[in-house]
Amino acid sequence: MKFGVLILEGPYQHESSDSAYHFTKAALEKGHEVLRVFFYQDGVINSTKLMEPQADDRHIQRQWSELQEKYDLDYVVCVAAAKRRGINDDVIGPGFKIGGLGMLTEVAIEADRVVQFGA
């Protein structure tokens, strides 16, 4: 099955980001294809390498980047949502790229299912 993943929440306010990460990882491990992970609204905060969680907390941006590297995933951070939150190419982590809503539309057309995490 071909999945698109849409993340609408930041990494430390809700469990949506963690759920999206674990869903994506499990889908890939089961042999499914993840066409794109699209970060939108507060979900764009997952992409910033400026986060510095405490040593005993997970580093969600690093987890996403490691997963992207392992599976060569396509991560797109919504440009408009990112700009509103002060996120640009200089502060996004490895594996993330800035893009527009057309890339979300594209994955919605190409995927068998788009799974949304967050409200």
C-alpha positions in Angstrom: 0.0 0.0 0.0 1.2 3.5 -0.7 0.7 6.0 2.1 0.9 9.7 2.5 1.4 11.0 6.0 0.2 14.5 7.1 1.3 15.9 10.4 -0.5 18.9 11.9 0.8 19.1 15.5 4.1 20.0 17.0 6.4 17.5 18.7 5.9 18.3 22.3 2.3 19.6 22.7 0.5 16.4 21.5 1.2 12.8 20.9 0.4 13.2 17.2 4.0 13.6 16.1 5.1 10.5 18.0 2.1 8.5 16.6 3.0 9.6 13.1 6.6 8.6 13.5 5.7 5.2 14.8 3.1 4.7 12.2 5.5 5.6 9.4 8.3 3.4 10.8 5.9 0.4 11.2 4.4 0.8 7.7 7.9 0.8 6.2 9.0 -2.2 8.2 5.9 -4.0 7.0 6.9 -3.3 3.4 4.5 -0.5 2.6 5.6 2.6 0.7 5.4 6.0 2.2 5.3 8.5 -0.7 5.7 11.6 1.3 5.5 13.0 4.9 4.0 16.5 4.8 4.4 18.7 7.8 1.7 21.4 8.0 0.4 23.9 10.6 2.3 23.4 13.9 3.6 20.1 12.4 6.4 22.2 10.8 8.0 22.5 14.2 9.0 18.9 13.9 11.5 19.9 11.3 13.6 22.4 13.2 17.1 21.5 14.2 17.0 24.3 16.8 15.1 22.2 19.3 17.1 21.1 22.3 15.2 18.6 24.4 16.5 17.5 27.8 18.8 14.5 27.7 16.1 12.2 29.1 13.6 13.2 26.4 13.3 12.0 22.8 14.7 14.3 20.1 11.8 14.0 17.6 13.6 16.0 14.7 16.6 13.7 15.0 14.3 10.6 15.0 12.6 11.9 11.8 15.9 12.6 10.1 17.3 9.2 10.9 14.2 7.5 9.5 14.4 9.7 6.4 18.0 8.7 5.9 17.4 5.0 6.4 14.4 4.8 4.0 15.2 7.8 1.7 11.8 9.4 2.5 10.4 12.6 1.0 9.7 15.1 3.8 8.1 18.3 2.9 7.6 21.3 5.3 4.8 23.7 4.2 6.5 27.0 3.3 3.6 29.2 4.5 3.2 27.5 7.8 7.0 27.4 8.3 7.5 31.1 7.6 4.7 32.0 10.1 6.7 30.1 12.7 10.2 31.5 11.8 11.3 28.3 10.2 13.4 28.5 6.9 16.0 26.4 5.0 18.7 27.5 7.5 17.0 25.8 10.5 15.4 22.7 9.1 17.0 19.4 9.9 18.7 16.9 7.5 16.2 15.3 5.1 13.6 18.0 5.3 12.8 20.4 2.5 10.5 23.4 2.2 7.6 23.1 -0.3 4.1 24.2 -1.1 0.6 22.8 -0.6 0.7 21.5 -4.2 3.0 18.8 -2.9 0.3 17.7 -0.4 -2.3 17.6 -3.2 0.1 15.6 -5.3 0.5 12.9 -2.6 -3.2 12.8 -2.0 -3.7 11.9 -5.6 -0.9 9.4 -5.8 -1.3 7.6 -2.5 -3.8 4.8 -1.7 -4.3 6.4 1.7 -3.4 9.7 3.4 -3.2 9.3 7.1 -3.5 12.5 9.2 -2.1 13.0 12.6 -3.5 16.0 14.6 -6.5 18.1 14.4 
